[in-house]
Amino acid sequence: MVYNQMYIRVVHVLSVMTKERGSSGEYVESVTLSDVLEVFDTTRGPVVLSADVAAAENCSRETARRKLNQLYERGDLARRKVSNRVLYWRPADETSGRRDSAKDPDTDSSLPTIEDG
């Protein structure tokens, strides 16, 4: 019985991790930046973690992290490291997700607020 459960798990993991290839053999991008941005519309709360993207897009956390960092670098998202996690959110002004190092984090209005409820 245990062997059967392990076999099913391995087959599932391999099916999830298999990368698609194009007609000339190159890997095809299966998670787009638009797909990642859509996760912000479906996730409850003001912030998204790489684990949220990985679960929603059925990809690895590393792929999710890479995509979130790309969106941050191009200014679509803001981010903040808390303990061992990086929180991502859409900035209020949408013009730039990068925080100015001169801003005081206690008064920075681009940071999301967490409402009770």
C-alpha positions as CSV (number, residue, x, y, z in Angstrom):
1,M,0.0,0.0,0.0
2,V,2.8,2.5,0.9
3,Y,4.6,1.7,-2.4
4,N,1.5,2.5,-4.4
5,Q,1.0,5.9,-2.6
6,M,4.7,6.8,-3.2
7,Y,4.4,5.8,-6.9
8,I,1.4,8.0,-7.3
9,R,3.1,11.0,-5.6
10,V,6.3,10.6,-7.7
11,V,4.2,10.4,-10.9
12,H,2.3,13.6,-9.8
13,V,5.5,15.4,-9.0
14,L,7.0,14.5,-12.4
15,S,3.9,15.5,-14.3
16,V,4.0,18.9,-12.5
17,M,7.7,19.5,-13.0
18,T,7.8,18.4,-16.7
19,K,8.7,21.4,-18.8
20,E,7.1,22.0,-22.2
21,R,9.4,22.3,-25.2
22,G,8.8,24.3,-28.4
23,S,9.1,22.9,-31.9
24,S,12.8,23.5,-32.0
25,G,13.4,21.9,-28.6
26,E,13.7,25.1,-26.5
27,Y,11.8,25.3,-23.2
28,V,8.5,27.2,-23.5
29,E,7.6,29.7,-20.7
30,S,4.5,28.2,-19.0
31,V,4.0,30.9,-16.4
32,T,3.8,34.5,-17.8
33,L,4.1,37.7,-15.9
34,S,0.4,38.4,-16.6
35,D,-0.4,35.0,-15.0
36,V,1.5,36.1,-11.9
37,L,-0.3,39.5,-11.8
38,E,-3.7,37.7,-11.9
39,V,-2.8,36.0,-8.7
40,F,-3.0,39.4,-6.9
41,D,-6.7,39.6,-8.0
42,T,-7.6,36.1,-6.7
43,T,-5.5,36.0,-3.5
44,R,-7.2,37.2,-0.3
45,G,-5.3,39.9,1.5
46,P,-3.0,42.8,0.5
47,V,0.2,40.8,-0.1
48,V,1.3,37.8,-2.0
49,L,4.0,35.3,-1.3
50,S,5.9,33.2,-3.8
51,A,4.1,30.2,-2.3
52,D,0.8,31.8,-3.3
53,V,1.9,32.1,-6.9
54,A,3.4,28.6,-6.9
55,A,0.1,27.1,-5.7
56,A,-2.1,29.2,-8.1
57,E,0.1,28.6,-11.2
58,N,1.2,25.0,-10.4
59,C,4.9,25.9,-10.6
60,S,7.9,25.7,-8.3
61,R,8.5,28.4,-5.7
62,E,11.7,29.3,-7.4
63,T,9.8,30.0,-10.7
64,A,7.3,32.0,-8.7
65,R,10.1,33.9,-7.0
66,R,11.8,34.7,-10.3
67,K,8.6,36.0,-11.8
68,L,7.8,38.1,-8.8
69,N,11.3,39.6,-8.8
70,Q,11.0,40.4,-12.6
71,L,7.7,42.3,-11.8
72,Y,9.5,44.1,-9.0
73,E,12.4,45.1,-11.1
74,R,10.2,46.5,-13.8
75,G,8.3,48.5,-11.2
76,D,5.0,46.6,-11.2
77,L,5.3,45.4,-7.6
78,A,6.7,46.6,-4.3
79,R,8.3,44.2,-1.9
80,R,9.5,43.9,1.7
81,K,11.4,41.1,3.5
82,V,9.9,40.1,6.8
83,S,11.8,37.3,8.6
84,N,12.6,34.7,6.0
85,R,9.7,35.7,3.6
86,V,9.4,38.3,1.0
87,L,6.0,40.0,0.7
88,Y,4.9,41.5,-2.6
89,W,2.1,43.9,-3.3
90,R,0.9,46.3,-6.0
91,P,1.9,49.8,-5.0
92,A,-0.9,52.3,-4.6
93,D,0.5,54.8,-7.2
94,E,1.3,52.0,-9.7
95,T,4.1,54.2,-11.2
96,S,6.9,52.5,-9.4
97,G,7.1,49.5,-7.0
98,R,10.6,50.4,-5.9
99,R,10.8,52.1,-2.6
100,D,13.0,55.1,-2.1
101,S,15.6,54.3,0.6
102,A,15.1,57.8,2.0
103,K,11.4,57.0,2.9
104,D,10.5,56.2,6.4
105,P,8.8,52.8,6.5
106,D,6.5,54.0,9.3
107,T,5.0,56.8,7.1
108,D,5.4,55.2,3.7
109,S,1.8,55.2,2.3
110,S,2.7,52.7,-0.4
111,L,2.9,49.9,2.2
112,P,-0.3,47.8,2.4
113,T,-2.4,48.0,5.4
114,I,-3.9,44.9,7.1
115,E,-7.4,45.3,8.1
116,D,-9.0,43.2,10.9
117,G,-11.8,41.1,9.9
